Amino acid sequence: MKENLGTQTDPILEECYRMKDEFAAKFKTQKELYNYLQAESVKRKKEGWKYTTLPVATPHKKN
């Protein structure tokens, strides 16, 4: 019996696409989006949100 897969959707990707569309409608340039995200970061830090820096990945050496 052949399984009918139809069109599969990924809810995480759907959310990303929805957010992308909202940002595109709200901001005309990347600079506007950048300024908005920077302001949100400052606001969140004042609210006590903690941020961390992820370590830089280093390539593995082959022996």
Predicted model as a PDB file, atoms N, CA, C, CB and O in Angstrom, pLDDT in the B-factor column:
MODEL        1                                                                  
ATOM      1  N   MET A   1       0.838  -1.172   0.000  1.00 53.00           N  
ATOM      2  CA  MET A   1       0.000   0.000   0.000  1.00 53.00           C  
ATOM      3  C   MET A   1       0.890   1.245   0.000  1.00 53.00           C  
ATOM      4  CB  MET A   1      -0.957  -0.007   1.216  1.00 53.00           C  
ATOM      5  O   MET A   1       1.807   1.364   0.813  1.00 53.00           O  
ATOM      6  N   LYS A   2       0.615   2.146  -0.901  1.00 58.00           N  
ATOM      7  CA  LYS A   2       1.393   3.370  -1.013  1.00 58.00           C  
ATOM      8  C   LYS A   2       0.802   4.432  -0.087  1.00 58.00           C  
ATOM      9  CB  LYS A   2       1.426   3.872  -2.480  1.00 58.00           C  
ATOM     10  O   LYS A   2      -0.402   4.689  -0.091  1.00 58.00           O  
ATOM     11  N   GLU A   3       1.699   5.047   0.716  1.00 60.00           N  
ATOM     12  CA  GLU A   3       1.269   6.074   1.663  1.00 60.00           C  
ATOM     13  C   GLU A   3       1.104   7.406   0.947  1.00 60.00           C  
ATOM     14  CB  GLU A   3       2.278   6.208   2.824  1.00 60.00           C  
ATOM     15  O   GLU A   3       1.966   7.801   0.162  1.00 60.00           O  
ATOM     16  N   ASN A   4       0.015   8.093   1.210  1.00 60.00           N  
ATOM     17  CA  ASN A   4      -0.230   9.400   0.623  1.00 60.00           C  
ATOM     18  C   ASN A   4       0.384  10.460   1.542  1.00 60.00           C  
ATOM     19  CB  ASN A   4      -1.763   9.647   0.412  1.00 60.00           C  
ATOM     20  O   ASN A   4      -0.175  10.773   2.593  1.00 60.00           O  
ATOM     21  N   LEU A   5       1.534  11.011   1.145  1.00 59.00           N  
ATOM     22  CA  LEU A   5       2.218  11.985   1.974  1.00 59.00           C  
ATOM     23  C   LEU A   5       1.651  13.384   1.799  1.00 59.00           C  
ATOM     24  CB  LEU A   5       3.689  11.986   1.660  1.00 59.00           C  
ATOM     25  O   LEU A   5       1.652  14.181   2.738  1.00 59.00           O  
ATOM     26  N   GLY A   6       1.166  13.685   0.603  1.00 61.00           N  
ATOM     27  CA  GLY A   6       0.615  15.019   0.368  1.00 61.00           C  
ATOM     28  C   GLY A   6       1.666  16.093   0.636  1.00 61.00           C  
ATOM     29  O   GLY A   6       2.867  15.830   0.573  1.00 61.00           O  
ATOM     30  N   THR A   7       1.215  17.266   0.927  1.00 68.00           N  
ATOM     31  CA  THR A   7       2.124  18.357   1.238  1.00 68.00           C  
ATOM     32  C   THR A   7       2.355  18.381   2.738  1.00 68.00           C  
ATOM     33  CB  THR A   7       1.566  19.716   0.737  1.00 68.00           C  
ATOM     34  O   THR A   7       1.422  18.544   3.525  1.00 68.00           O  
ATOM     35  N   GLN A   8       3.612  18.217   3.117  1.00 72.00           N  
ATOM     36  CA  GLN A   8       3.946  18.260   4.533  1.00 72.00           C  
ATOM     37  C   GLN A   8       4.394  19.670   4.898  1.00 72.00           C  
ATOM     38  CB  GLN A   8       5.048  17.224   4.877  1.00 72.00           C  
ATOM     39  O   GLN A   8       5.073  20.338   4.118  1.00 72.00           O  
ATOM     40  N   THR A   9       4.015  20.104   6.067  1.00 82.00           N  
ATOM     41  CA  THR A   9       4.417  21.422   6.521  1.00 82.00           C  
ATOM     42  C   THR A   9       5.165  21.296   7.840  1.00 82.00           C  
ATOM     43  CB  THR A   9       3.195  22.350   6.671  1.00 82.00           C  
ATOM     44  O   THR A   9       4.911  20.392   8.636  1.00 82.00           O  
ATOM     45  N   ASP A  10       6.070  22.203   8.047  1.00 90.00           N  
ATOM     46  CA  ASP A  10       6.846  22.247   9.269  1.00 90.00           C  
ATOM     47  C   ASP A  10       6.392  23.490  10.036  1.00 90.00           C  
ATOM     48  CB  ASP A  10       8.398  22.270   8.975  1.00 90.00           C  
ATOM     49  O   ASP A  10       6.571  24.606   9.547  1.00 90.00           O  
ATOM     50  N   PRO A  11       5.809  23.322  11.223  1.00 92.00           N  
ATOM     51  CA  PRO A  11       5.280  24.474  11.949  1.00 92.00           C  
ATOM     52  C   PRO A  11       6.369  25.501  12.307  1.00 92.00           C  
ATOM     53  CB  PRO A  11       4.584  24.003  13.216  1.00 92.00           C  
ATOM     54  O   PRO A  11       6.089  26.697  12.372  1.00 92.00           O  
ATOM     55  N   ILE A  12       7.584  25.050  12.535  1.00 93.00           N  
ATOM     56  CA  ILE A  12       8.663  25.991  12.860  1.00 93.00           C  
ATOM     57  C   ILE A  12       9.000  26.842  11.642  1.00 93.00           C  
ATOM     58  CB  ILE A  12       9.923  25.236  13.352  1.00 93.00           C  
ATOM     59  O   ILE A  12       9.171  28.056  11.754  1.00 93.00           O  
ATOM     60  N   LEU A  13       9.094  26.199  10.472  1.00 93.00           N  
ATOM     61  CA  LEU A  13       9.363  26.965   9.257  1.00 93.00           C  
ATOM     62  C   LEU A  13       8.214  27.905   8.931  1.00 93.00           C  
ATOM     63  CB  LEU A  13       9.617  26.029   8.083  1.00 93.00           C  
ATOM     64  O   LEU A  13       8.440  29.030   8.487  1.00 93.00           O  
ATOM     65  N   GLU A  14       6.994  27.457   9.146  1.00 94.00           N  
ATOM     66  CA  GLU A  14       5.841  28.327   8.903  1.00 94.00           C  
ATOM     67  C   GLU A  14       5.906  29.574   9.781  1.00 94.00           C  
ATOM     68  CB  GLU A  14       4.529  27.568   9.162  1.00 94.00           C  
ATOM     69  O   GLU A  14       5.603  30.675   9.321  1.00 94.00           O  
ATOM     70  N   GLU A  15       6.298  29.405  11.035  1.00 95.00           N  
ATOM     71  CA  GLU A  15       6.434  30.540  11.946  1.00 95.00           C  
ATOM     72  C   GLU A  15       7.544  31.485  11.474  1.00 95.00           C  
ATOM     73  CB  GLU A  15       6.725  30.048  13.378  1.00 95.00           C  
ATOM     74  O   GLU A  15       7.388  32.705  11.529  1.00 95.00           O  
ATOM     75  N   CYS A  16       8.658  30.922  11.014  1.00 94.00           N  
ATOM     76  CA  CYS A  16       9.771  31.747  10.498  1.00 94.00           C  
ATOM     77  C   CYS A  16       9.320  32.544   9.276  1.00 94.00           C  
ATOM     78  CB  CYS A  16      10.994  30.856  10.132  1.00 94.00           C  
ATOM     79  O   CYS A  16       9.617  33.734   9.168  1.00 94.00           O  
ATOM     80  N   TYR A  17       8.617  31.907   8.374  1.00 94.00           N  
ATOM     81  CA  TYR A  17       8.135  32.604   7.175  1.00 94.00           C  
ATOM     82  C   TYR A  17       7.133  33.697   7.533  1.00 94.00           C  
ATOM     83  CB  TYR A  17       7.493  31.609   6.200  1.00 94.00           C  
ATOM     84  O   TYR A  17       7.138  34.770   6.930  1.00 94.00           O  
ATOM     85  N   ARG A  18       6.268  33.423   8.522  1.00 95.00           N  
ATOM     86  CA  ARG A  18       5.297  34.417   8.964  1.00 95.00           C  
ATOM     87  C   ARG A  18       6.016  35.633   9.545  1.00 95.00           C  
ATOM     88  CB  ARG A  18       4.333  33.809  10.007  1.00 95.00           C  
ATOM     89  O   ARG A  18       5.666  36.773   9.239  1.00 95.00           O  
ATOM     90  N   MET A  19       7.027  35.383  10.387  1.00 92.00           N  
ATOM     91  CA  MET A  19       7.787  36.483  10.985  1.00 92.00           C  
ATOM     92  C   MET A  19       8.528  37.274   9.914  1.00 92.00           C  
ATOM     93  CB  MET A  19       8.781  35.948  12.027  1.00 92.00           C  
ATOM     94  O   MET A  19       8.585  38.502   9.973  1.00 92.00           O  
ATOM     95  N   LYS A  20       9.090  36.579   8.944  1.00 92.00           N  
ATOM     96  CA  LYS A  20       9.811  37.247   7.858  1.00 92.00           C  
ATOM     97  C   LYS A  20       8.868  38.180   7.104  1.00 92.00           C  
ATOM     98  CB  LYS A  20      10.434  36.208   6.888  1.00 92.00           C  
ATOM     99  O   LYS A  20       9.224  39.319   6.803  1.00 92.00           O  
ATOM    100  N   ASP A  21       7.678  37.700   6.805  1.00 95.00           N  
ATOM    101  CA  ASP A  21       6.695  38.523   6.099  1.00 95.00           C  
ATOM    102  C   ASP A  21       6.285  39.741   6.931  1.00 95.00           C  
ATOM    103  CB  ASP A  21       5.457  37.686   5.749  1.00 95.00           C  
ATOM    104  O   ASP A  21       6.122  40.837   6.395  1.00 95.00           O  
ATOM    105  N   GLU A  22       6.119  39.547   8.239  1.00 94.00           N  
ATOM    106  CA  GLU A  22       5.751  40.669   9.105  1.00 94.00           C  
ATOM    107  C   GLU A  22       6.863  41.718   9.147  1.00 94.00           C  
ATOM    108  CB  GLU A  22       5.442  40.169  10.526  1.00 94.00           C  
ATOM    109  O   GLU A  22       6.592  42.916   9.067  1.00 94.00           O  
ATOM    110  N   PHE A  23       8.113  41.268   9.274  1.00 92.00           N  
ATOM    111  CA  PHE A  23       9.238  42.202   9.294  1.00 92.00           C  
ATOM    112  C   PHE A  23       9.345  42.941   7.966  1.00 92.00           C  
ATOM    113  CB  PHE A  23      10.552  41.461   9.596  1.00 92.00           C  
ATOM    114  O   PHE A  23       9.603  44.145   7.941  1.00 92.00           O  
ATOM    115  N   ALA A  24       9.146  42.225   6.864  1.00 92.00           N  
ATOM    116  CA  ALA A  24       9.240  42.848   5.542  1.00 92.00           C  
ATOM    117  C   ALA A  24       8.155  43.911   5.365  1.00 92.00           C  
ATOM    118  CB  ALA A  24       9.126  41.781   4.435  1.00 92.00           C  
ATOM    119  O   ALA A  24       8.387  44.934   4.722  1.00 92.00           O  
ATOM    120  N   ALA A  25       6.976  43.671   5.931  1.00 95.00           N  
ATOM    121  CA  ALA A  25       5.892  44.645   5.825  1.00 95.00           C  
ATOM    122  C   ALA A  25       6.129  45.856   6.721  1.00 95.00           C  
ATOM    123  CB  ALA A  25       4.564  43.992   6.180  1.00 95.00           C  
ATOM    124  O   ALA A  25       5.696  46.963   6.401  1.00 95.00           O  
ATOM    125  N   LYS A  26       6.812  45.648   7.837  1.00 94.00           N  
ATOM    126  CA  LYS A  26       7.002  46.718   8.814  1.00 94.00           C  
ATOM    127  C   LYS A  26       8.223  47.590   8.521  1.00 94.00           C  
ATOM    128  CB  LYS A  26       7.130  46.126  10.192  1.00 94.00           C  
ATOM    129  O   LYS A  26       8.188  48.797   8.760  1.00 94.00           O  
ATOM    130  N   PHE A  27       9.306  46.989   8.004  1.00 94.00           N  
ATOM    131  CA  PHE A  27      10.559  47.714   7.796  1.00 94.00           C  
ATOM    132  C   PHE A  27      10.899  47.751   6.313  1.00 94.00           C  
ATOM    133  CB  PHE A  27      11.708  47.066   8.596  1.00 94.00           C  
ATOM    134  O   PHE A  27      10.835  46.736   5.620  1.00 94.00           O  
ATOM    135  N   LYS A  28      11.260  48.929   5.843  1.00 92.00           N  
ATOM    136  CA  LYS A  28      11.562  49.090   4.424  1.00 92.00           C  
ATOM    137  C   LYS A  28      13.018  48.758   4.085  1.00 92.00           C  
ATOM    138  CB  LYS A  28      11.253  50.505   3.996  1.00 92.00           C  
ATOM    139  O   LYS A  28      13.318  48.389   2.949  1.00 92.00           O  
ATOM    140  N   THR A  29      13.929  48.887   5.068  1.00 94.00           N  
ATOM    141  CA  THR A  29      15.340  48.600   4.821  1.00 94.00           C  
ATOM    142  C   THR A  29      15.886  47.697   5.923  1.00 94.00           C  
ATOM    143  CB  THR A  29      16.161  49.911   4.735  1.00 94.00           C  
ATOM    144  O   THR A  29      15.290  47.558   6.991  1.00 94.00           O  
ATOM    145  N   GLN A  30      17.020  47.098   5.639  1.00 93.00           N  
ATOM    146  CA  GLN A  30      17.678  46.273   6.644  1.00 93.00           C  
ATOM    147  C   GLN A  30      18.158  47.133   7.806  1.00 93.00           C  
ATOM    148  CB  GLN A  30      18.855  45.503   6.025  1.00 93.00           C  
ATOM    149  O   GLN A  30      18.185  46.675   8.949  1.00 93.00           O  
ATOM    150  N   LYS A  31      18.533  48.366   7.525  1.00 96.00           N  
ATOM    151  CA  LYS A  31      18.990  49.283   8.573  1.00 96.00           C  
ATOM    152  C   LYS A  31      17.863  49.545   9.571  1.00 96.00           C  
ATOM    153  CB  LYS A  31      19.485  50.618   7.956  1.00 96.00           C  
ATOM    154  O   LYS A  31      18.104  49.567  10.778  1.00 96.00           O  
ATOM    155  N   GLU A  32      16.642  49.742   9.088  1.00 95.00           N  
ATOM    156  CA  GLU A  32      15.491  49.940   9.977  1.00 95.00           C  
ATOM    157  C   GLU A  32      15.272  48.708  10.861  1.00 95.00           C  
ATOM    158  CB  GLU A  32      14.215  50.238   9.152  1.00 95.00           C  
ATOM    159  O   GLU A  32      15.026  48.836  12.060  1.00 95.00           O  
ATOM    160  N   LEU A  33      15.360  47.532  10.270  1.00 92.00           N  
ATOM    161  CA  LEU A  33      15.204  46.292  11.022  1.00 92.00           C  
ATOM    162  C   LEU A  33      16.312  46.160  12.058  1.00 92.00           C  
ATOM    163  CB  LEU A  33      15.208  45.079  10.078  1.00 92.00           C  
ATOM    164  O   LEU A  33      16.050  45.791  13.203  1.00 92.00           O  
ATOM    165  N   TYR A  34      17.546  46.457  11.665  1.00 95.00           N  
ATOM    166  CA  TYR A  34      18.683  46.374  12.571  1.00 95.00           C  
ATOM    167  C   TYR A  34      18.479  47.312  13.767  1.00 95.00           C  
ATOM    168  CB  TYR A  34      19.992  46.720  11.827  1.00 95.00           C  
ATOM    169  O   TYR A  34      18.677  46.914  14.915  1.00 95.00           O  
ATOM    170  N   ASN A  35      18.083  48.551  13.488  1.00 96.00           N  
ATOM    171  CA  ASN A  35      17.863  49.520  14.566  1.00 96.00           C  
ATOM    172  C   ASN A  35      16.766  49.052  15.517  1.00 96.00           C  
ATOM    173  CB  ASN A  35      17.500  50.891  13.984  1.00 96.00           C  
ATOM    174  O   ASN A  35      16.885  49.214  16.731  1.00 96.00           O  
ATOM    175  N   TYR A  36      15.707  48.475  14.973  1.00 95.00           N  
ATOM    176  CA  TYR A  36      14.623  47.948  15.796  1.00 95.00           C  
ATOM    177  C   TYR A  36      15.132  46.819  16.705  1.00 95.00           C  
ATOM    178  CB  TYR A  36      13.469  47.441  14.903  1.00 95.00           C  
ATOM    179  O   TYR A  36      14.843  46.800  17.901  1.00 95.00           O  
ATOM    180  N   LEU A  37      15.889  45.884  16.128  1.00 92.00           N  
ATOM    181  CA  LEU A  37      16.387  44.756  16.917  1.00 92.00           C  
ATOM    182  C   LEU A  37      17.371  45.222  17.986  1.00 92.00           C  
ATOM    183  CB  LEU A  37      17.057  43.721  16.005  1.00 92.00           C  
ATOM    184  O   LEU A  37      17.384  44.678  19.091  1.00 92.00           O  
ATOM    185  N   GLN A  38      18.196  46.225  17.672  1.00 95.00           N  
ATOM    186  CA  GLN A  38      19.119  46.781  18.656  1.00 95.00           C  
ATOM    187  C   GLN A  38      18.333  47.419  19.806  1.00 95.00           C  
ATOM    188  CB  GLN A  38      20.063  47.821  17.995  1.00 95.00           C  
ATOM    189  O   GLN A  38      18.672  47.209  20.971  1.00 95.00           O  
ATOM    190  N   ALA A  39      17.306  48.184  19.500  1.00 96.00           N  
ATOM    191  CA  ALA A  39      16.494  48.823  20.530  1.00 96.00           C  
ATOM    192  C   ALA A  39      15.804  47.773  21.404  1.00 96.00           C  
ATOM    193  CB  ALA A  39      15.451  49.755  19.890  1.00 96.00           C  
ATOM    194  O   ALA A  39      15.721  47.939  22.621  1.00 96.00           O  
ATOM    195  N   GLU A  40      15.311  46.700  20.793  1.00 94.00           N  
ATOM    196  CA  GLU A  40      14.686  45.619  21.554  1.00 94.00           C  
ATOM    197  C   GLU A  40      15.697  44.956  22.489  1.00 94.00           C  
ATOM    198  CB  GLU A  40      14.079  44.574  20.603  1.00 94.00           C  
ATOM    199  O   GLU A  40      15.360  44.605  23.620  1.00 94.00           O  
ATOM    200  N   SER A  41      16.932  44.784  22.024  1.00 92.00           N  
ATOM    201  CA  SER A  41      17.982  44.194  22.841  1.00 92.00           C  
ATOM    202  C   SER A  41      18.265  45.061  24.064  1.00 92.00           C  
ATOM    203  CB  SER A  41      19.259  44.003  22.015  1.00 92.00           C  
ATOM    204  O   SER A  41      18.381  44.547  25.177  1.00 92.00           O  
ATOM    205  N   VAL A  42      18.376  46.365  23.863  1.00 94.00           N  
ATOM    206  CA  VAL A  42      18.610  47.292  24.973  1.00 94.00           C  
ATOM    207  C   VAL A  42      17.452  47.225  25.967  1.00 94.00           C  
ATOM    208  CB  VAL A  42      18.789  48.739  24.450  1.00 94.00           C  
ATOM    209  O   VAL A  42      17.661  47.186  27.179  1.00 94.00           O  
ATOM    210  N   LYS A  43      16.235  47.211  25.439  1.00 96.00           N  
ATOM    211  CA  LYS A  43      15.039  47.143  26.284  1.00 96.00           C  
ATOM    212  C   LYS A  43      15.032  45.866  27.123  1.00 96.00           C  
ATOM    213  CB  LYS A  43      13.769  47.213  25.421  1.00 96.00           C  
ATOM    214  O   LYS A  43      14.757  45.907  28.322  1.00 96.00           O  
ATOM    215  N   ARG A  44      15.329  44.750  26.498  1.00 95.00           N  
ATOM    216  CA  ARG A  44      15.325  43.463  27.205  1.00 95.00           C  
ATOM    217  C   ARG A  44      16.408  43.422  28.280  1.00 95.00           C  
ATOM    218  CB  ARG A  44      15.527  42.304  26.214  1.00 95.00           C  
ATOM    219  O   ARG A  44      16.178  42.902  29.371  1.00 95.00           O  
ATOM    220  N   LYS A  45      17.592  43.969  27.979  1.00 93.00           N  
ATOM    221  CA  LYS A  45      18.669  43.985  28.973  1.00 93.00           C  
ATOM    222  C   LYS A  45      18.266  44.816  30.185  1.00 93.00           C  
ATOM    223  CB  LYS A  45      19.969  44.539  28.357  1.00 93.00           C  
ATOM    224  O   LYS A  45      18.592  44.451  31.314  1.00 93.00           O  
ATOM    225  N   LYS A  46      17.559  45.932  29.969  1.00 95.00           N  
ATOM    226  CA  LYS A  46      17.077  46.759  31.081  1.00 95.00           C  
ATOM    227  C   LYS A  46      16.038  46.008  31.906  1.00 95.00           C  
ATOM    228  CB  LYS A  46      16.481  48.075  30.555  1.00 95.00           C  
ATOM    229  O   LYS A  46      15.907  46.241  33.108  1.00 95.00           O  
ATOM    230  N   GLU A  47      15.300  45.105  31.259  1.00 95.00           N  
ATOM    231  CA  GLU A  47      14.304  44.292  31.957  1.00 95.00           C  
ATOM    232  C   GLU A  47      14.934  43.131  32.713  1.00 95.00           C  
ATOM    233  CB  GLU A  47      13.284  43.762  30.973  1.00 95.00           C  
ATOM    234  O   GLU A  47      14.242  42.403  33.425  1.00 95.00           O  
ATOM    235  N   GLY A  48      16.264  42.954  32.559  1.00 95.00           N  
ATOM    236  CA  GLY A  48      16.961  41.905  33.289  1.00 95.00           C  
ATOM    237  C   GLY A  48      17.218  40.634  32.511  1.00 95.00           C  
ATOM    238  O   GLY A  48      17.681  39.644  33.077  1.00 95.00           O  
ATOM    239  N   TRP A  49      16.927  40.645  31.226  1.00 91.00           N  
ATOM    240  CA  TRP A  49      17.207  39.463  30.422  1.00 91.00           C  
ATOM    241  C   TRP A  49      18.711  39.239  30.376  1.00 91.00           C  
ATOM    242  CB  TRP A  49      16.627  39.610  28.992  1.00 91.00           C  
ATOM    243  O   TRP A  49      19.483  40.196  30.318  1.00 91.00           O  
ATOM    244  N   LYS A  50      19.122  37.995  30.402  1.00 88.00           N  
ATOM    245  CA  LYS A  50      20.538  37.643  30.349  1.00 88.00           C  
ATOM    246  C   LYS A  50      20.890  37.173  28.938  1.00 88.00           C  
ATOM    247  CB  LYS A  50      20.878  36.543  31.397  1.00 88.00           C  
ATOM    248  O   LYS A  50      20.148  36.413  28.318  1.00 88.00           O  
ATOM    249  N   TYR A  51      22.012  37.631  28.457  1.00 82.00           N  
ATOM    250  CA  TYR A  51      22.524  37.219  27.154  1.00 82.00           C  
ATOM    251  C   TYR A  51      23.856  36.527  27.358  1.00 82.00           C  
ATOM    252  CB  TYR A  51      22.669  38.431  26.191  1.00 82.00           C  
ATOM    253  O   TYR A  51      24.592  36.851  28.290  1.00 82.00           O  
ATOM    254  N   THR A  52      24.161  35.602  26.514  1.00 86.00           N  
ATOM    255  CA  THR A  52      25.434  34.917  26.589  1.00 86.00           C  
ATOM    256  C   THR A  52      26.056  34.871  25.211  1.00 86.00           C  
ATOM    257  CB  THR A  52      25.269  33.502  27.161  1.00 86.00           C  
ATOM    258  O   THR A  52      25.357  34.889  24.198  1.00 86.00           O  
ATOM    259  N   THR A  53      27.363  34.813  25.181  1.00 87.00           N  
ATOM    260  CA  THR A  53      28.081  34.699  23.918  1.00 87.00           C  
ATOM    261  C   THR A  53      28.431  33.237  23.709  1.00 87.00           C  
ATOM    262  CB  THR A  53      29.362  35.596  23.901  1.00 87.00           C  
ATOM    263  O   THR A  53      29.000  32.594  24.591  1.00 87.00           O  
ATOM    264  N   LEU A  54      28.095  32.726  22.561  1.00 86.00           N  
ATOM    265  CA  LEU A  54      28.415  31.333  22.271  1.00 86.00           C  
ATOM    266  C   LEU A  54      29.882  31.219  21.873  1.00 86.00           C  
ATOM    267  CB  LEU A  54      27.500  30.778  21.153  1.00 86.00           C  
ATOM    268  O   LEU A  54      30.428  32.123  21.242  1.00 86.00           O  
ATOM    269  N   PRO A  55      30.513  30.122  22.236  1.00 88.00           N  
ATOM    270  CA  PRO A  55      31.923  29.944  21.862  1.00 88.00           C  
ATOM    271  C   PRO A  55      32.052  29.804  20.338  1.00 88.00           C  
ATOM    272  CB  PRO A  55      32.526  28.695  22.577  1.00 88.00           C  
ATOM    273  O   PRO A  55      31.156  29.298  19.662  1.00 88.00           O  
ATOM    274  N   VAL A  56      33.178  30.260  19.832  1.00 87.00           N  
ATOM    275  CA  VAL A  56      33.453  30.154  18.405  1.00 87.00           C  
ATOM    276  C   VAL A  56      33.876  28.722  18.112  1.00 87.00           C  
ATOM    277  CB  VAL A  56      34.554  31.172  17.956  1.00 87.00           C  
ATOM    278  O   VAL A  56      34.737  28.165  18.792  1.00 87.00           O  
ATOM    279  N   ALA A  57      33.266  28.141  17.105  1.00 84.00           N  
ATOM    280  CA  ALA A  57      33.608  26.779  16.710  1.00 84.00           C  
ATOM    281  C   ALA A  57      34.968  26.779  16.026  1.00 84.00           C  
ATOM    282  CB  ALA A  57      32.525  26.183  15.775  1.00 84.00           C  
ATOM    283  O   ALA A  57      35.235  27.604  15.152  1.00 84.00           O  
ATOM    284  N   THR A  58      35.804  25.870  16.419  1.00 84.00           N  
ATOM    285  CA  THR A  58      37.114  25.744  15.777  1.00 84.00           C  
ATOM    286  C   THR A  58      37.149  24.430  14.998  1.00 84.00           C  
ATOM    287  CB  THR A  58      38.274  25.803  16.832  1.00 84.00           C  
ATOM    288  O   THR A  58      36.615  23.420  15.456  1.00 84.00           O  
ATOM    289  N   PRO A  59      37.771  24.447  13.835  1.00 80.00           N  
ATOM    290  CA  PRO A  59      37.830  23.207  13.053  1.00 80.00           C  
ATOM    291  C   PRO A  59      38.698  22.161  13.751  1.00 80.00           C  
ATOM    292  CB  PRO A  59      38.377  23.487  11.639  1.00 80.00           C  
ATOM    293  O   PRO A  59      39.684  22.488  14.411  1.00 80.00           O  
ATOM    294  N   HIS A  60      38.312  20.914  13.592  1.00 77.00           N  
ATOM    295  CA  HIS A  60      39.082  19.818  14.187  1.00 77.00           C  
ATOM    296  C   HIS A  60      40.330  19.560  13.340  1.00 77.00           C  
ATOM    297  CB  HIS A  60      38.215  18.523  14.301  1.00 77.00           C  
ATOM    298  O   HIS A  60      40.289  19.602  12.111  1.00 77.00           O  
ATOM    299  N   LYS A  61      41.423  19.297  14.022  1.00 73.00           N  
ATOM    300  CA  LYS A  61      42.656  18.973  13.316  1.00 73.00           C  
ATOM    301  C   LYS A  61      42.683  17.483  13.034  1.00 73.00           C  
ATOM    302  CB  LYS A  61      43.901  19.404  14.134  1.00 73.00           C  
ATOM    303  O   LYS A  61      42.339  16.666  13.888  1.00 73.00           O  
ATOM    304  N   LYS A  62      43.099  17.144  11.820  1.00 71.00           N  
ATOM    305  CA  LYS A  62      43.234  15.735  11.455  1.00 71.00           C  
ATOM    306  C   LYS A  62      44.654  15.300  11.756  1.00 71.00           C  
ATOM    307  CB  LYS A  62      42.884  15.496   9.953  1.00 71.00           C  
ATOM    308  O   LYS A  62      45.611  16.018  11.466  1.00 71.00           O  
ATOM    309  N   ASN A  63      44.783  14.124  12.338  1.00 64.00           N  
ATOM    310  CA  ASN A  63      46.121  13.590  12.660  1.00 64.00           C  
ATOM    311  C   ASN A  63      46.712  12.879  11.492  1.00 64.00           C  
ATOM    312  CB  ASN A  63      46.064  12.651  13.845  1.00 64.00           C  
ATOM    313  O   ASN A  63      47.828  12.368  11.580  1.00 64.00           O  
TER     314      ASN A  63                                                      
ENDMDL                                                                          
END                                                                             
